[in-house]
Amino acid sequence: MKFPILLILICITSLNSLASEYKHIAVRDTTAAIVNDTTNTDSVVMYWTEKNTFGVNLSEVAFVNWNSGGNNSVSALFYANFQRNFERDLTIWKNSASMRYGINAQEGREIRKTEDELRLNSSFGFRTDSISNWYYSGKFSFNSQFSNGYKYPDTEVAISRFMAPGYTFLGAGTEFSHPDEDLTIYLSPITFKSTFVLDQRLANEGMFGVEPAVTDELGNILKEGENVRTEFGFLVTSGFSREVFDNIDLSNQLSLYSDYLNKFGNIDVDWQLNVNMKVNDFVKANVGSHIRYDDDVKFKEDTNGDGKLETSGPRIQLKQMLGVGVVYEF
């Protein structure tokens, strides 16, 4: 747990320091311009913009002598988002880090994880003139999780861990960015996708698409499973957000990826759709859905009732969210 949190703090600190440095340069350059031109009344240009969001959604149910029965329970979702964006002349650089972690505590049952996500994104682009909305662009992204995942109620054998899996995307292409509509479309015919499975037991099982271990007839491991799988393919991402009604925002994030070398045309999907409703400056409600499909992600379940998890094929992953909580932005 300590390593991923340290990684995030280092990234945020580095971006903040870089933003401060460029803000200082922007102030110095603009001041010089005002000295040379006494008719210039423009205010100081700030090339860096930043946004920080912290929030928590809570829900609680308690029963005392309740005739209908029920279990006391508490659920909490903690999340944070950091954005550092730079724009000057024909150049744009966008950076973001987001973290989400949810838990549920129910009477008579161990605490269970309900959500676990760590994401880093960075994209750099430039355009040939100030009129065009198309940028030559490069993009990097990373996502993983903070803690072990389990097939509840079994909490002895983890089915996922930090960096098992972990995903990185690195590519180059072109991006359409519409400033008024808050719409972006990114097309990358050159994208490298790396899947990391740094837990050797999961790697030996061939989870998340890595090459499994080689064993003999008795199950003895002759060669350990691979920890990294690299793909080369085509990536399309799209982001859109808009205020559809007063204090109601709609945001949509879609990612489609297909590997050239392995089952080209078989598309990995990552789609998030969220509706955020603002009650006041500090209280917000949100409704959302998250759909994933990755042909390399196999699922474990007890299919024959022997108490052991067997590996089955890929499936559509669906998560639905409804929450009300406190949000602080600055």
Protein Blocks (a to p, Z undefined) as FASTA:
>chain_A
ZZmmmmmmmmmmmmmmmmmmmmmmmmmmmmmmmmmmmkbcbdcddfbdcddddddddddd
ddehiangpaddddddddddddddddehjaccdddddddddddddehiacddfbdcdddd
ddddddfbfkbccdcdddddddddfbdcdddfbfkbccbdehiacddddddddddddfkl
opacdddfbdcdddddfbfklmmnopghiacddddfkopafbdcdfbdcddddddddddd
ddfbghiacdddddddddfkgoghiacddddddddddfblmbccdddddddddfklccdd
dfkonopacdddddddddddddddddddZZ
